[in-house]
Amino acid sequence: MTASYRRWTVVITWAAVVVAALMAFALVMSIVFLVWADQDTRNAAYGYLALVLWVGIAAGVPVLIAVTISARDMRRRVREWSRAGNTPF
């Protein structure tokens, strides 16, 4: 287990956290945009912006799944390596 592998484990884990946070923020903002669009017909463009955010969320879900699975597997390997009493290189 190299130091580079352990570093990439942390980077990929944080990437999953950031992608999840961005998707949650986009979901909340899309709901806010829909409320604004519903309040006044002059703000109808916010409804379209909400739809664009939903497309972004739909495109981001496979990325989030892939990054999360990779991070989980890498963290498990690092934990198993350290539990076995191996010293890092």
N, C-alpha and C positions, 0 to 999 in steps of 0.2 A: 504494500500500500504506500504509494508515494505521497509526498506533500502536495503535489499538483492535483492529484485525485481528490484529496481531502478539501483543497481549496475550491475545486470545481463543484464539489458536493454542496458547499455553503453557497456558492454563487447560484447554482440551479435551484436550491431551496428558496433563496430570497427572490429569485425570478418568479417562482410559482406564487409566492406571497404577493408580489407586486402586481402580477397579472390578475390575481383574484381580487385585489383591492380596486384595481382600475375597472374591472367588470362590475363590481358592486356599486362603485361610484357612477358608472354609466347607467346602470339600472335605475338608481335613485334619480339621476338627472333626467332620464327619459320620462319618468312619472311626473316630475316637476314640469317638464316641458308640455306634457299632455294636459296638465291642469291649467297652465297658462294659456294654451291654445283653446281650451274649452271656455275660458272666461270671456274672451273677446274674439270676434271673428277677424279683427285686424292682426291678431297674433297667431294666425293659422300656420305660419311657417314653423312655429315651434313644434307642431304636430309632425311635420315632415322631418324635423331634426330628431325627434324621438324615434321615428322609424329608422333613420340612419344609425342611431345608437344601437337599436335592436339588431340591425344587420351586423354591426361591429361585435356585439355580444355573441351572436350566433357564430361568427367567424372565429371568435376567441375561445370558445368552449373546447374545440379539439386541441388547441394549443395549450390551454390550461390542463387538460387531462394528460397530455403527453409530458409536459414539464413536471407535473405532480407525480406521475408514475416513475419517471426517471429519478427525481429527487428522493422519493421513498426508497427505491431500490439501492441507490448509491448510499444513502444514510444507513440502511440496514447492513450493507457490506462493510462500511466503516466501523459500525458498532460491533459486528461479529469479529472483525479483525482485532479490535482493541480488547474485546472480552477474551480472546484466545491467548492473550498475553504477548502478542507480537509487538515489537517496538517499531515505530515508524522509521522510514528511510530518510 
